[in-house]
Structure formats: structure tokens, C-alpha cells
Amino acid sequence: MGKAEALSQIKEAEAKAKKTLEEAIEKQKAIVASARREAVDKLQAAERDMRARREAVLAKERETLAAKRDELLRKGNDEAATIQEKATNRIPKAKIAIKQQLERAFDATTGTNE
């Protein structure tokens, strides 16, 4: 094997190595880019799932709070109706009591006592 042939083989081997290295670098870049895209996709999917779960939990809590609010309003309205009914029932008795007190006061002032 001559010097020229050896140099030619070395140059050929270097060219192959350079080409292989460039292909490996391109493949590595493609793999990294693909991995980044996949990571972004997974992150976005996880964020979507998290938002969906959060919205579901918030919706459930809103329903629970609305039910509690409605129950409290119902109880408050029932209590107000009961108080109103008691007050209405006591009006005639209160009128009589006030009338009697006024009559006593009038009798005491005028000196007429029955």
C-alpha cells in the first residue's frame, strides 16, 4: 500500500467519520426537539387536567354553598313567618293591656275608681 493510497483511505475515513458525526448531531437535535415538544404537550395536558379538576371542585363547592344558602334562607323565612304570626296573635292582647293601663292612669288622674 502506497502513501497516496493510505492518505486517500485516511481522508475517506475522516469524511465518513465527519458525515457520521454530523448525522449523529442532527439525530440528537431531532431527538431533543421531539422530547421538548413531548414535554410541552405533557405539561399542557397536565395543566388542562388540573384546570378541569379545579373547575369541577369549584362547581361542586358552589353547589354545596348554594344549597346551604338556600337552606339558611328557608330557615330564616320560616323563623320570620313564625315571629310575624306570634306578633300578629299578640296584637289584640297588647291593645287590651295598653287600654287597661291608660284607663288606670286616667282613673288615677281623675280620681274616678270603679
Helices and strands as residue ranges (DSSP letters): H 3-110
